[in-house]
């Protein structure tokens, strides 16, 4: 038995020794290249992604926004864009934008009628009390302006609720989009870039959005309320206090946007350069240090990385469209209300004096700051997605 084991030992060692399995050379002596198509590579990467959260988020958007997507699923849209290109990606969203604008104009027309009715009522009260004592005329005008302030504040508070809900939805979608985009960015070799964008997105979700919600929105609201209170009577002087709050809100929006975008852009570009060098080194090592099969490994790596870039860019465009869908309806409503308030102030000035138009103008200023805060948060997210799309592609191509 011992002799049998000793005789079989060399054969066992030969079987355990690793050897190269080479494909049959073609007529030119080159090895057969692996047959990997773009469709196969894209399908492989799509199978690794979990996009159910994106689709669930899309289903929670308002009906007016979901109707613009015309029943398109997020996963099939990304797959189609990755395989056949992204031309016309905005078409389905822009096609129904006109109907959305018209619907919001009709919805907000009641506000214009209410404000103009109050303006005419104030004008009639001033005319009927023209020969009375000054105290009677002032009291009558004060009562009319209080009614107008109630109507304006009701619309303004609904706008504040709309903006806060929009920012919450933006943060929710950022938290859903981040894992998918970071997975694709890491897969194409953007390890250092992912290390830059992941804390940047965490800062945007946690710090910047919180500042907008807890500082900018209250400042805009209180500044508007103080401005409207100052317009109730000539004896109340609060114009400078309202202006201070509005200027503070404007500076906070500008500072937060500039710091975030500047820091993220500079650090992201530096990380992309490092990742590009890393990827070129890995490709060179695969093609040069592995005998015979290095060229095939390098070519396969290039194909898979290219497919990952296609999927990443398609997912980035889908994230951009979803972000636009989140802010589209709130921004359209804010613009419609701002326009109607400015129009009401312009029409009321000849008939109702200076105080009622000043009240309408203060409410319009508040809506403009809410608009700016919403656009700032969405724009910072969109710029981050754009950087991930561009910088990640540069890192993969090398």
C-alpha positions as CSV (number, residue, x, y, z in Angstrom):
1,X,0.0,0.0,0.0
2,X,2.8,2.3,0.8
3,X,4.4,1.7,-2.6
4,X,1.2,2.5,-4.4
5,X,0.9,5.8,-2.6
6,X,4.4,6.7,-3.5
7,X,3.8,5.8,-7.1
8,X,0.7,7.9,-7.4
9,X,2.2,11.0,-5.6
10,X,3.9,12.5,-8.7
11,X,0.7,12.1,-10.7
12,X,-1.3,13.9,-8.0
13,X,1.2,16.7,-7.9
14,X,0.9,17.2,-11.7
15,X,-2.9,17.4,-11.4
16,X,-2.7,20.0,-8.7
17,X,-0.2,22.2,-10.6
18,X,-2.0,25.3,-12.2
19,X,-1.7,25.6,-15.9
20,X,-2.9,28.1,-18.5
21,X,-6.0,27.2,-20.5
22,X,-5.5,28.9,-23.9
23,X,-7.9,29.3,-26.7
24,X,-7.1,28.0,-30.1
25,X,-5.2,30.5,-32.2
26,X,-6.7,31.8,-35.4
27,X,-5.0,31.8,-38.7
28,X,-2.9,34.8,-37.8
29,X,-1.7,33.2,-34.6
30,X,-3.7,35.5,-32.3
31,X,-5.9,34.2,-29.6
32,X,-9.6,34.3,-29.9
33,X,-11.1,37.4,-28.2
34,X,-14.0,37.1,-25.8
35,X,-17.4,37.8,-27.4
36,X,-19.0,40.4,-25.0
37,X,-21.5,42.7,-26.4
38,X,-22.7,46.1,-25.0
39,X,-26.2,44.7,-24.5
40,X,-24.8,41.8,-22.4
41,X,-22.7,44.1,-20.4
42,X,-25.5,46.6,-19.7
43,X,-27.9,43.8,-18.8
44,X,-25.3,42.4,-16.4
45,X,-24.9,45.8,-14.7
46,X,-28.6,46.4,-14.6
47,X,-29.1,43.1,-12.8
48,X,-26.8,44.3,-10.0
49,X,-28.9,47.4,-9.3
50,X,-31.9,47.7,-7.0
51,X,-34.1,50.4,-8.5
52,X,-37.4,49.4,-6.7
53,X,-37.0,52.4,-4.3
54,X,-36.8,54.8,-7.3
55,X,-40.0,53.4,-8.8
56,X,-41.8,53.5,-5.5
57,X,-40.7,57.1,-5.0
58,X,-42.0,58.0,-8.5
59,X,-45.3,56.4,-7.6
60,X,-45.6,58.7,-4.6
61,X,-45.4,61.9,-6.6
62,X,-48.5,64.0,-7.3
63,X,-50.8,62.8,-10.1
64,X,-50.1,65.9,-12.2
65,X,-46.4,65.0,-12.2
66,X,-46.8,61.3,-12.7
67,X,-48.9,61.9,-15.7
68,X,-45.9,63.5,-17.4
69,X,-44.0,60.2,-17.2
70,X,-46.7,58.5,-19.3
71,X,-46.4,55.2,-17.5
72,X,-42.7,54.8,-18.1
73,X,-40.9,52.6,-15.5
74,X,-37.5,53.9,-14.1
75,X,-35.7,50.6,-14.7
76,X,-36.8,50.1,-18.3
77,X,-36.0,53.7,-19.0
78,X,-32.4,53.4,-17.7
79,X,-31.9,50.2,-19.6
80,X,-33.1,51.7,-22.8
81,X,-31.0,54.8,-22.5
82,X,-27.9,52.8,-21.6
83,X,-28.2,50.5,-24.6
84,X,-29.5,52.9,-27.3
85,X,-28.5,56.4,-26.2
86,X,-30.1,59.2,-24.3
87,X,-31.3,61.4,-27.1
88,X,-34.7,62.9,-26.3
89,X,-34.6,62.0,-22.7
90,X,-36.4,65.2,-21.7
91,X,-39.1,65.0,-24.3
92,X,-41.7,63.1,-22.4
93,X,-41.3,65.4,-19.4
94,X,-41.5,68.6,-21.4
95,X,-44.4,67.5,-23.6
96,X,-47.0,67.9,-20.8
97,X,-45.4,70.9,-19.1
98,X,-47.7,73.4,-21.0
99,X,-50.8,71.6,-19.6
100,X,-49.3,71.7,-16.1
101,X,-48.7,75.5,-16.4
102,X,-52.2,76.1,-17.7
103,X,-53.7,74.0,-14.9
104,X,-51.8,75.9,-12.2
105,X,-52.8,79.2,-13.8
106,X,-56.5,78.2,-13.6
107,X,-56.0,77.0,-10.0
108,X,-54.4,80.2,-8.9
109,X,-56.9,82.5,-10.6
110,X,-59.1,82.5,-7.6
111,X,-56.4,84.2,-5.6
112,X,-56.3,87.0,-8.1
113,X,-60.1,87.5,-7.9
114,X,-60.0,87.5,-4.1
115,X,-57.2,90.0,-3.9
116,X,-58.7,92.3,-6.5
117,X,-62.1,92.1,-4.7
118,X,-60.4,93.2,-1.5
119,X,-58.7,96.0,-3.3
120,X,-62.0,97.2,-4.7
121,X,-63.6,96.9,-1.3
122,X,-60.9,99.0,0.3
123,X,-61.3,101.6,-2.4
124,X,-65.1,101.8,-1.7
125,X,-64.5,102.0,2.0
126,X,-62.1,104.9,1.5
127,X,-64.5,106.6,-0.8
128,X,-67.5,106.3,1.5
129,X,-65.6,107.4,4.6
130,X,-63.9,110.4,2.8
131,X,-66.1,113.0,4.6
132,X,-65.9,111.3,8.0
133,X,-63.5,111.9,10.8
134,X,-60.0,110.7,10.1
135,X,-60.2,108.1,12.8
136,X,-63.2,106.5,11.3
137,X,-61.6,106.4,7.8
138,X,-58.4,104.9,9.2
139,X,-60.3,102.2,11.2
140,X,-62.3,101.2,8.2
141,X,-59.2,100.9,6.0
142,X,-57.5,99.0,8.8
143,X,-60.3,96.4,8.9
144,X,-60.1,95.9,5.1
145,X,-56.4,95.5,5.2
146,X,-56.7,92.9,8.0
147,X,-59.1,90.9,5.8
148,X,-56.6,91.2,3.0
149,X,-53.7,90.1,5.2
150,X,-55.7,87.0,6.3
151,X,-56.2,86.0,2.7
152,X,-52.6,86.5,1.8
153,X,-51.3,84.7,4.9
154,X,-53.5,81.7,4.1
155,X,-52.0,81.4,0.7
156,X,-48.5,82.0,2.0
157,X,-48.7,79.4,4.7
158,X,-49.9,76.8,2.1
159,X,-46.8,77.8,0.0
160,X,-44.5,77.2,3.1
161,X,-46.1,73.8,3.6
162,X,-45.6,73.0,0.0
163,X,-41.9,74.0,0.0
164,X,-41.1,72.1,3.2
165,X,-42.7,68.9,1.8
166,X,-40.7,69.4,-1.4
167,X,-37.5,69.6,0.5
168,X,-38.4,66.5,2.5
169,X,-39.0,64.7,-0.8
170,X,-35.7,65.9,-2.2
171,X,-33.8,64.5,0.8
172,X,-35.7,61.2,0.6
173,X,-34.8,60.8,-3.1
174,X,-31.1,61.8,-2.4
175,X,-30.9,59.0,0.1
176,X,-32.4,56.6,-2.5
177,X,-30.2,57.7,-5.4
178,X,-26.9,57.8,-3.5
179,X,-26.3,54.1,-3.0
180,X,-27.0,53.3,-6.7
181,X,-24.8,56.1,-8.0
182,X,-22.0,55.4,-5.6
183,X,-22.1,51.7,-6.5
184,X,-21.7,52.4,-10.2
185,X,-19.0,55.0,-9.5
186,X,-17.0,52.6,-7.4
187,X,-17.5,49.8,-10.0
188,X,-15.7,51.9,-12.7
189,X,-12.8,52.7,-10.4
190,X,-13.9,56.0,-8.9
191,X,-13.0,54.9,-5.4
192,X,-11.6,58.2,-4.3
193,X,-14.3,60.1,-6.1
194,X,-16.9,58.1,-4.2
195,X,-15.1,59.0,-1.0
196,X,-15.6,62.7,-1.9
197,X,-19.2,62.6,-3.1
198,X,-20.6,60.4,-0.4
199,X,-19.8,62.8,2.5
200,X,-20.8,65.7,0.2
201,X,-24.2,64.1,-0.3
202,X,-24.5,63.4,3.4
203,X,-23.8,67.1,4.0
204,X,-26.4,68.1,1.5
205,X,-29.0,65.8,2.9
206,X,-28.3,66.6,6.6
207,X,-26.7,70.1,6.8
208,X,-27.6,72.2,3.8
209,X,-31.2,71.1,3.6
210,X,-31.6,71.5,7.4
211,X,-30.3,75.1,7.2
212,X,-32.8,75.8,4.4
213,X,-35.7,74.3,6.3
214,X,-35.0,75.7,9.8
215,X,-33.3,79.0,9.0
216,X,-34.1,80.3,5.5
217,X,-37.8,79.4,5.4
218,X,-38.6,80.8,8.8
219,X,-36.6,84.0,8.1
220,X,-38.5,84.5,4.8
221,X,-41.9,83.8,6.5
222,X,-41.2,86.1,9.5
223,X,-39.8,88.8,7.2
224,X,-43.0,88.7,5.1
225,X,-45.3,88.7,8.1
226,X,-43.4,91.7,9.6
227,X,-43.6,93.5,6.3
228,X,-47.4,92.9,6.0
229,X,-47.9,94.1,9.6
230,X,-45.9,97.2,8.8
231,X,-48.3,97.8,5.8
232,X,-51.4,97.7,8.0
233,X,-51.0,101.2,9.3
234,X,-48.8,104.2,8.7
235,X,-48.1,104.3,12.5
236,X,-46.3,100.9,12.4
237,X,-42.6,101.2,11.3
238,X,-41.2,97.7,10.7
239,X,-39.8,98.0,7.2
240,X,-36.1,97.8,8.2
241,X,-36.7,94.7,10.3
242,X,-38.4,92.9,7.5
243,X,-35.6,94.0,5.1
244,X,-32.9,92.7,7.5
245,X,-34.6,89.2,7.7
246,X,-34.9,89.0,3.9
247,X,-31.3,90.1,3.3
248,X,-30.1,87.5,5.9
249,X,-32.1,84.8,4.1
250,X,-30.6,85.8,0.8
251,X,-27.0,85.8,2.1
252,X,-27.5,82.3,3.7
253,X,-28.8,80.9,0.4
254,X,-25.9,82.3,-1.5
255,X,-23.2,81.3,1.0
256,X,-24.5,77.7,1.4
257,X,-24.7,77.2,-2.4
258,X,-21.3,78.7,-3.1
259,X,-19.5,76.8,-0.4
260,X,-21.1,73.5,-1.3
261,X,-20.7,73.7,-5.0
262,X,-17.2,75.1,-4.9
263,X,-15.9,72.6,-2.4
264,X,-17.5,69.6,-4.1
265,X,-16.3,70.6,-7.5
266,X,-12.7,71.2,-6.6
267,X,-12.4,68.0,-4.5
268,X,-14.2,66.0,-7.1
269,X,-11.9,67.1,-9.9
270,X,-8.8,66.2,-7.8
271,X,-10.2,62.8,-6.9
272,X,-11.1,62.1,-10.6
273,X,-7.5,62.7,-11.7
274,X,-6.2,60.3,-9.1
275,X,-8.8,57.6,-10.1
276,X,-7.9,58.1,-13.7
277,X,-4.2,57.3,-13.0
278,X,-5.3,54.3,-10.9
279,X,-7.4,52.9,-13.7
280,X,-4.7,53.3,-16.3
281,X,-2.3,51.5,-14.0
282,X,-4.7,48.6,-13.5
283,X,-5.2,48.2,-17.2
284,X,-1.5,48.3,-17.9
285,X,-0.9,45.7,-15.2
286,X,-3.6,43.4,-16.6
287,X,-2.4,43.7,-20.2
288,X,1.4,43.5,-19.5
289,X,2.0,41.4,-16.4
290,X,-0.3,38.4,-17.2
291,X,1.2,36.3,-20.0
292,X,-0.8,35.6,-23.1
293,X,-4.2,36.4,-21.6
294,X,-3.5,39.9,-20.4
295,X,-4.8,41.5,-23.6
296,X,-8.1,39.7,-23.4
297,X,-8.5,40.6,-19.7
298,X,-7.7,44.3,-20.5
299,X,-10.2,44.3,-23.4
300,X,-12.9,42.6,-21.3
301,X,-12.2,45.2,-18.6
302,X,-12.6,48.0,-21.0
303,X,-15.9,46.6,-22.3
304,X,-17.4,46.1,-18.8
305,X,-16.2,49.5,-17.6
306,X,-17.7,51.1,-20.7
307,X,-21.0,49.4,-20.0
308,X,-20.9,50.5,-16.4
309,X,-20.3,54.1,-17.6
310,X,-23.4,53.8,-19.9
311,X,-25.5,52.6,-17.0
312,X,-24.2,55.2,-14.6
313,X,-24.9,58.0,-17.0
314,X,-28.4,56.7,-17.8
315,X,-29.1,56.4,-14.0
316,X,-27.7,59.9,-13.5
317,X,-30.1,61.3,-16.1
318,X,-33.0,59.4,-14.6
319,X,-32.0,60.9,-11.2
320,X,-32.0,64.4,-12.7
321,X,-35.4,63.9,-14.2
322,X,-36.8,62.6,-10.9
323,X,-35.3,65.6,-9.1
324,X,-36.9,67.9,-11.6
325,X,-40.2,66.1,-11.2
326,X,-40.0,66.6,-7.4
327,X,-39.5,70.4,-7.6
328,X,-41.6,71.0,-10.8
329,X,-45.0,71.3,-9.3
330,X,-44.0,73.4,-6.2
331,X,-41.9,75.8,-8.4
332,X,-44.7,76.2,-10.9
333,X,-47.2,77.0,-8.1
334,X,-44.8,79.5,-6.5
335,X,-44.2,81.3,-9.8
336,X,-47.9,81.5,-10.4
337,X,-48.7,82.9,-7.0
338,X,-45.8,85.3,-7.2
339,X,-47.0,86.6,-10.5
340,X,-50.6,87.0,-9.3
341,X,-49.4,88.8,-6.2
342,X,-47.3,91.2,-8.2
343,X,-50.1,91.7,-10.7
344,X,-52.6,92.4,-7.9
345,X,-50.2,94.9,-6.3
346,X,-49.9,96.7,-9.7
347,X,-53.6,96.8,-10.3
348,X,-54.5,97.7,-6.7
349,X,-52.1,100.7,-6.4
350,X,-54.2,103.2,-8.4
351,X,-57.4,102.4,-6.5
352,X,-56.4,101.2,-3.0
353,X,-53.5,103.4,-2.1
354,X,-49.9,102.3,-1.2
355,X,-50.5,100.1,1.9
356,X,-52.4,97.2,0.3
357,X,-49.9,96.8,-2.7
358,X,-47.1,96.9,-0.1
359,X,-48.7,94.0,1.7
360,X,-49.1,92.0,-1.6
361,X,-45.4,92.8,-2.4
362,X,-44.2,91.5,1.0
363,X,-46.0,88.2,0.4
364,X,-44.5,88.0,-3.1
365,X,-41.0,88.6,-1.7
366,X,-41.5,85.7,0.7
367,X,-42.5,83.4,-2.2
368,X,-39.4,84.5,-4.1
369,X,-37.2,83.4,-1.2
370,X,-39.0,80.1,-0.9
371,X,-38.5,79.7,-4.6
372,X,-34.8,80.5,-4.3
373,X,-34.3,78.1,-1.4
374,X,-36.0,75.2,-3.2
375,X,-34.0,75.8,-6.4
376,X,-30.7,76.0,-4.4
377,X,-31.2,72.6,-2.8
378,X,-32.3,71.0,-6.1
379,X,-29.5,72.7,-8.0
380,X,-26.8,71.5,-5.6
381,X,-28.1,68.0,-6.0
382,X,-28.2,68.3,-9.8
383,X,-24.7,69.6,-10.0
384,X,-23.5,66.7,-7.8
385,X,-25.1,64.2,-10.1
386,X,-23.6,66.0,-13.1
387,X,-20.2,65.8,-11.5
388,X,-20.6,62.1,-10.8
389,X,-21.6,61.5,-14.4
390,X,-18.7,63.5,-15.9
391,X,-16.0,62.7,-13.4
392,X,-16.8,59.0,-13.2
393,X,-16.6,58.8,-17.0
394,X,-13.2,60.4,-17.0
395,X,-12.0,58.0,-14.4
396,X,-13.1,55.0,-16.3
397,X,-11.8,56.1,-19.7
398,X,-8.5,57.1,-18.1
